[in-house]
């Protein structure tokens, strides 16, 4: 379950980036919309990287307030809303609802993960 919550937003954001690039080539989206979706993808990719990085290391037997994975993922409670703002910027700059809605869902999931990790600390 944790892999779905941390890695699936990257896949969703990647598909949204492909869609906004297609819209940009057809002239319906502005370059700033592409940059905003790229920013959201970077946030989602960093969550997947953090999860995979710590899962490939030796398992940690530290309490949650000392576990670096928990502390790193808890930061998405702060960074996730920043990604939500970039999704709204993409919507204002011409990205379609088929780009913005998946990115909003993906970053909402990451924000929720960040809050859950922060509560566990």
N, C-alpha and C positions, 0 to 999 in steps of 0.2 A: 503494500500500500504506500509506503513512503516514496518509492520510486515513481509511482504514478503522480503523486502530489508535487514532486520536485522536478521531474524530467518531462512530463507531458506538456507543461506550459511552454517549454522550448520548442517542441514539435508544433504546437498550435501557433506560436508566434512565427515560426519559420514558414509555415504555410501562409500565414497572413502577409508576411514579407513578400513571398512569391506573388500573391494576389496584387499587392500594392505596386510591385514592380511592373506587373502586366498592365495595371491601370495607368501607371506613369508613361509607359511606352505608347499607350493608345491616347495619351493626352488628357486623361480625366483626373489625374492626381498631380499635385505639385511636388517638386523635389523635397520640400520641407516635410511632406507627409511621409515620404520614404525614410527620411532621417528620423522622424519620430517613431516609426515602426521599428527601425533598426535599434533605436535606444531601448524600446520595450523588449526586443529580442535579446539584447545584451544583458538586461536584467534577468530575464528568464534563463538564459544560458549560464549565467553565473551561479544561479541556484542549482542547476543540474551539475555543474562542475564541482561545487562544494559537496553535494551529496555523493557523487561518484568518487571524488578524491578521498573522502573520509571512509567510505565503504571499502575501498581497496587497501587502506591501511589496516593495521592490526586493530581489532575491536577495542574500543576504549571502555574501561571499567570505572570511569570517573563519574562522580555525581553530575547531574545536569548543569549546575552552576559552574563547573570547571571543565566540562566537555567542550572542546573547540568547535565541533560540528554543531552542537546545539546553539552555541553563542553566535556562530556565523549565520546560521539559518534564522535566528531570531532577528537579525538585522533587516530581514525582508519585511518585518512589520513597519519599518521606516522607509525602506527603499521601494516597496510595492506600491504605495500611494504615489510616489514619484512616477513610476511607470504608468499608473492610471492617468496621470496628468498628461503624459506624452501621448497616450492613446486618444485623449480628448483633443489634443493639439493636432493629431493626424486627422481626426474627424473634421475639425475646423478648416484644415488646409486641403481638403478635397478627397480624402480617403473614403471609400464607400462603407456602408454599414456592415458589409460582409468582411471587411478588414478590421474594423473597429470593435465589433462585438466579440469575436474570438480573442482578440488581444485583451479586452476588458475582462473576459472570463478567466483567461490564463493568469493575468496579473492579480485578479481578485483571489484566485487560489493561492498564489504565492504570498499575498498579504495575510491570508488566513493561516498559512503555514508559519509565517513569521510570528503572528500573534500566539499561535499554539506553542511554538518553541519558547517564546518570551514568557508565557505563563508557566511553563515547566521549570524555568529558572527561578 
